[in-house]
Amino acid sequence: MGNHRDAPVYELTAAKAPVTEYDVALLDLDGVVYTGQGAVQGAVQALARARATGLRLAFVTNNASRSPSAVAAHLSRLGVPATSDDVVTSAQAAASVIAARVPAGSPVLVAGAIGLRLALRARGLRPVSVAKDNPAAVVVGYSPDMSYGLLAEAGLAVRAGALFVAANVDKTLPTPRGLQPGNGSIVQVIATATGIEPLVAGKPEPPLHHEAMRRTGAKRPLVVGDRLDTDIEGAARGDADSMLVLTGVSTPQELVLAPPSQRPNYIAADLAGLLEPQPLVGVVRGSVGERPDAMAGVTAVRYGGWTARWSPHGGSVFMDGGGEPVDGLRALCAVSWLGKQVTAEMVEPALRHLKYQPQG
């Protein structure tokens, strides 16, 4: 390995706990607060402690199938008190996108569940289910009961010129049984059949973030999510800081290999990370993709008992030391995001050392 152990080491330092730095946490739900009907382990306790410090909580979900009141009731049953005003859904964002583009009272064909219908009615639009009603728009949101017949009606309406809007384009949905097809997979059926791509309301596109900011009045939000390609990229597009939790979709390997647009400010094992002092890892606040000048030329980063070293000779990244795996992952991400062309093969030894199973 040459003399890579002799390279200068940059020391990451823990800042204040995120809970003290922001006014509102914009929390994703699936894979962050709950999976299916059950709470993610430790989530209820962490959110209660965060609220006790004065942090406001808002729940921002790409899932358009349920109304805000239904989501709030689910959260309350889990032990996270919430009202419909605390919940912002991609259905609401999609309704806002459509309302800005078609006349009030227009018919809108809904390929989705009750959450979309209620959101459209709240914006003065009229939900319909068949193409013969000449809808001005078609909106597609996840529904476990989606039928071929409804998709066919949506495709006919889009071909006839209706505005095509997707609540989100998440390819997968986390469930207790594993990842299942998400709304993006459903949307692709219509896009393939018509040759027309939809406007997208949900993360990472701006409409849902704008809806959340408008409804919460947040001045300094922290976006918390489990997906790099939706939650974290959406935060970056909205110029907001973000924290990735490792309780849902995105894996440690995907995190280490993430492009600049999908690198979170903070990395946490779970929602307890809101309350733990930790370093800013991915970006300098307000400067997405930039790093401190002090890190120029650095090939080794230390944090929490771990040292991550990039070897210019072997082209791999190695871990030394020990401690909490998430601390090692923070150091590993910091050294891997220094502009080097890091590949899955290069970081595999480090991930195995941290007991994170490489994918593929």
Secondary structure, DSSP 8 states (H G I E B T S, - for coil): -TTGGGS--EE----S-GGGT-SEEEE--BTTTEETTEE-TTHHHHHHHHHHTT-EEEEEES--SS-HHHHHHHHHHHT----GGGEEEHHHHHHHHHHTTS-TT-EEEEES-HHHHHHHHHTT-EEE--GGG--SEEEE---TT--HHHHHHHHHHHHTT-EEEES---SEEEETTEEEE-HHHHHHHHHHHHS---EE-STTSHHHHHHHHHHH--SSEEEEES-IIIIIHHHHHTT-EEEEETTSS--HHHHHT--GGG--SEEESSGGGGGS-----S-BTTBTT---GGGTT--EEEETTEEEEE-TTT--EEEEE-S-HHHHHHHHHHHHTSS----HHHHHHHHHHTT-----
